[in-house]
Amino acid sequence: MVNRKLLEPSDSPEAAFGARLRRLREERGWKQEDLAGRTSYSGKHISAVETARRKPTLTLSKELDDTFGLTGRADSFEREWRRTRNGVLMEGFPEYAHHERRAVEIRTFEIGLVAGLLQVPEYAEALAAATVARGSVTADEAAGRVAFQMERQQILERDRPPMVFAVLDESCIRTMVGGPRVMAAQLDRLVEFAARPHTVLQVAPFAMGERRALNRLLTLLTLPDRSALAYTESQAQGYLEREVSAVASMFTAYHQLSAESLSQADTVTMIKEVRKGLL
């Protein structure tokens, strides 16, 4: 116990995985060697995973699910591993997704494409297929991205979902993705999303012009302790901002953007008008 390493689950997806593994093990009164005896892994390996010195693998995740009785469940180690495995998601995004699952409020702004939390499967699949065609990812990696996007949306179906505020640039509803049928389904999804009790949907119209306070995608998370994080992306990497003053300035810009955007009622009217021209 002298060398016991304190874990901070928010440090990384691997730290969250390791902290959970340690908690479940200790709840059962098992030592690391006890757990090792129930799997094909050594106590040393278990220790390295628990302290985030070693990345978990799919094989280990499945064995842990068998051991803890989590196989097939939404909270299984396998599902957690699939959400964070390398090669499927942009660098930096798995850590963001870990915090997203804990958030009580989510504010997002997108340009060009509908936000992942709001995408229908066909829309996500069309985007994934395009990345395969460009040679950016393999077909398996693209399929993993789609599965991850759909899994993320489960937070919207919880008994107590987060409050989600989504502002979409008008380009999001006018950029054709996957053809008319896919876009029609996607626009129908946006209308349904706007009707939910824990959501607010707005369009930032082209007519806003220079009054648009943001010019790149941004997501702001409010966590249960009321702390806040900001997430942005470059072409190749995601960035999570924790510094209080920087996050506060992004909240200000987001609220300015929201104030200039269409109301939810006018947003739904615009989406329905665009939808009419598709099928």
C-alpha positions in Angstrom: 0.0 0.0 0.0 3.0 2.3 0.5 3.6 2.5 -3.3 -0.1 2.9 -4.1 -0.5 5.3 -7.0 -3.4 7.8 -6.7 -5.5 7.9 -9.9 -7.2 10.8 -11.5 -9.8 9.4 -13.9 -10.2 12.7 -15.8 -6.5 12.7 -16.8 -7.1 10.4 -19.8 -9.3 7.6 -21.1 -6.6 5.1 -20.0 -6.7 6.6 -16.5 -10.5 6.3 -16.4 -10.3 2.7 -17.5 -7.6 1.9 -14.9 -9.4 3.7 -12.1 -12.6 1.8 -12.8 -10.8 -1.5 -13.0 -9.2 -0.9 -9.6 -12.5 0.2 -8.0 -14.4 -3.0 -9.2 -11.5 -5.2 -8.1 -11.4 -3.6 -4.6 -15.1 -3.7 -4.2 -14.8 -7.5 -4.5 -11.9 -7.6 -2.0 -9.5 -8.9 -4.6 -5.8 -8.2 -4.8 -4.2 -7.7 -8.2 -2.9 -11.3 -8.0 -6.5 -12.5 -7.3 -7.7 -10.8 -10.5 -4.8 -12.1 -12.4 -5.7 -15.7 -11.3 -9.1 -15.2 -12.9 -7.7 -14.0 -16.2 -4.7 -14.9 -18.5 -2.8 -11.8 -17.4 -0.2 -11.3 -14.7 -0.6 -9.2 -11.6 2.1 -7.0 -12.9 0.1 -6.4 -16.1 -3.1 -5.7 -14.1 -1.1 -3.1 -12.1 0.2 -1.4 -15.2 -3.3 -1.1 -16.6 -4.8 0.2 -13.4 -2.1 2.9 -13.2 -2.4 3.8 -16.9 1.2 2.8 -17.6 -0.1 0.2 -20.1 -3.0 0.7 -22.5 -5.9 -1.8 -22.2 -6.5 -4.2 -25.1 -9.6 -5.7 -26.6 -8.6 -9.2 -25.3 -8.1 -7.9 -21.8 -11.4 -6.0 -21.9 -13.3 -9.1 -22.9 -11.7 -11.2 -20.1 -12.5 -8.5 -17.6 -16.1 -8.5 -18.7 -16.3 -12.2 -18.2 -14.7 -11.9 -14.8 -16.9 -9.1 -13.6 -20.1 -10.2 -15.3 -20.3 -7.2 -17.7 -20.3 -9.0 -21.0 -22.9 -7.5 -23.4 -23.8 -4.7 -21.0 -23.7 -1.0 -21.9 -21.1 -0.4 -19.2 -18.8 -3.2 -20.3 -15.0 -2.8 -20.5 -15.2 -3.8 -24.2 -17.4 -0.9 -25.0 -15.2 1.4 -23.1 -12.2 0.2 -25.0 -13.9 0.5 -28.3 -14.7 4.1 -27.5 -11.1 5.0 -26.9 -9.0 2.7 -29.0 -6.3 4.3 -31.2 -6.8 4.6 -34.9 -10.5 5.1 -34.8 -10.8 8.6 -33.4 -8.9 11.9 -33.8 -6.2 12.4 -31.3 -7.6 14.3 -28.3 -11.2 13.3 -28.9 -11.3 10.2 -26.7 -10.5 12.4 -23.7 -13.2 14.8 -24.7 -15.7 12.0 -25.1 -14.9 10.8 -21.5 -15.9 14.2 -20.2 -18.9 14.5 -22.5 -20.4 11.4 -20.9 -20.2 13.2 -17.5 -21.5 16.6 -18.6 -24.7 18.1 -17.4 -24.8 20.7 -20.1 -23.4 20.6 -23.6 -23.1 23.6 -26.0 -21.9 22.9 -29.5 -21.4 25.0 -32.6 -20.7 23.3 -36.0 -19.8 24.6 -39.5 -20.4 22.6 -42.6 -21.5 19.3 -41.0 -24.2 18.3 -38.5 -22.8 17.7 -35.0 -22.0 14.1 -34.2 -24.6 13.9 -31.4 -27.3 14.8 -33.9 -26.3 12.6 -36.8 -28.4 9.7 -38.2 -26.5 6.5 -39.0 -26.8 7.0 -42.7 -25.3 10.5 -42.5 -22.4 9.3 -40.3 -21.8 6.3 -42.7 -21.7 8.7 -45.7 -19.0 10.8 -44.0 -17.1 7.7 -43.0 -17.2 6.3 -46.5 -15.7 9.5 -47.8 -12.8 9.3 -45.5 -12.1 5.7 -46.7 -12.3 6.9 -50.3 -9.7 9.6 -49.6 -7.5 7.0 -48.0 -7.5 8.6 -44.6 -8.7 5.6 -42.7 -9.5 1.9 -43.4 -13.0 0.5 -43.8 -12.8 -1.1 -40.3 -11.7 2.2 -38.7 -14.5 4.0 -40.5 -17.0 1.5 -39.2 -15.6 2.0 -35.7 -16.1 5.8 -36.0 -19.8 5.3 -37.0 -20.3 2.9 -34.1 -18.7 5.3 -31.7 -20.9 8.2 -33.0 -24.1 6.1 -32.4 -22.9 5.0 -29.0 -22.2 8.6 -28.0 -25.9 9.5 -28.6 -27.0 7.1 -25.8 -26.4 10.0 -23.4 -29.5 11.7 -24.9 -31.6 8.7 -24.0 -30.7 8.6 -20.3 -33.4 9.1 -17.7 -31.7 12.4 -16.9 -29.9 13.5 -20.1 -27.7 16.5 -20.3 -29.1 19.8 -21.5 -27.9 20.2 -25.0 -27.7 23.5 -26.8 -26.7 23.2 -30.5 -26.1 26.0 -32.9 -25.5 24.9 -36.5 -24.2 27.2 -39.2 -26.7 27.3 -42.1 -24.1 25.4 -44.2 -24.8 22.4 -42.0 -28.4 22.0 -43.3 -27.6 22.9 -46.9 -24.4 20.8 -47.5 -25.5 17.7 -49.3 -24.2 14.6 -47.5 -25.1 11.1 -48.8 -27.6 12.3 -51.3 -31.2 13.6 -51.0 -32.6 10.6 -49.0 -29.9 10.7 -46.4 -30.2 14.5 -46.0 -34.0 14.2 -45.7 -33.5 11.7 -42.9 -30.9 14.0 -41.3 -33.1 17.0 -41.4 -36.1 15.1 -40.0 -33.8 14.1 -37.1 -32.9 17.7 -36.4 -36.6 18.6 -36.2 -37.1 15.7 -33.8 -34.1 16.8 -31.8 -35.5 20.3 -31.4 -38.8 18.9 -30.0 -37.1 17.3 -27.0 -37.5 18.8 -23.6 -33.7 18.9 -22.9 -32.5 20.4 -26.1 -32.3 23.8 -27.9 -31.5 23.9 -31.6 -30.6 27.1 -33.5 -29.3 27.9 -37.0 -26.8 30.7 -37.5 -28.0 32.0 -40.8 -25.7 33.1 -43.6 -27.3 36.6 -43.3 -25.6 36.9 -39.9 -22.4 37.8 -41.8 -19.7 39.5 -39.8 -21.8 39.3 -36.7 -21.1 35.6 -36.3 -19.0 35.4 -33.1 -17.4 32.1 -33.9 -15.7 30.9 -37.0 -14.7 27.3 -36.1 -16.4 24.4 -34.4 -16.6 24.6 -30.6 -18.0 22.5 -27.8 -18.4 23.6 -24.3 -19.0 21.2 -21.4 -20.4 21.9 -18.0 -19.5 19.1 -15.6 -21.5 18.1 -12.4 -19.3 20.2 -10.2 -20.1 23.2 -12.5 -16.5 23.3 -13.8 -16.3 23.9 -17.6 -14.2 22.6 -20.5 -13.9 23.7 -24.1 -13.1 21.5 -27.1 -11.9 22.6 -30.5 -10.2 20.8 -33.4 -7.6 21.5 -36.1 -7.5 19.4 -39.2 -5.6 16.7 -37.5 -6.1 16.9 -33.7 -8.5 17.8 -31.0 -7.7 20.2 -28.2 -9.3 20.3 -24.7 -9.0 23.7 -22.9 -9.3 23.8 -19.1 -7.8 27.2 -18.3 -10.7 29.2 -16.7 -10.3 32.6 -18.4 -9.9 31.0 -21.8 -13.0 28.9 -21.4 -14.9 31.9 -20.0 -14.1 33.9 -23.2 -15.4 31.0 -25.3 -18.7 30.9 -23.3 -19.1 34.7 -24.0 -18.5 34.1 -27.7 -21.0 31.2 -27.7 -23.7 33.3 -26.0 -23.1 36.1 -28.5 -23.5 33.7 -31.3 -26.7 32.2 -29.9 -28.2 35.7 -29.4 -27.7 36.5 -33.1 -28.9 33.1 -34.3 -32.5 32.2 -35.3 -34.9 31.2 -32.6 -35.7 27.5 -32.3 -39.1 28.0 -33.9 -37.6 29.9 -36.9 -34.8 27.3 -37.1 -37.3 24.5 -37.4 -39.2 26.4 -40.1 -36.0 26.9 -42.1 -35.1 23.2 -41.8 -38.5 22.2 -43.0 -38.2 24.5 -46.0 -34.8 23.0 -46.9 -36.3 19.5 -46.4 -39.1 20.2 -48.9 -36.7 20.6 -51.8 -35.0 17.2 -51.3 -37.7 14.6 -52.0 
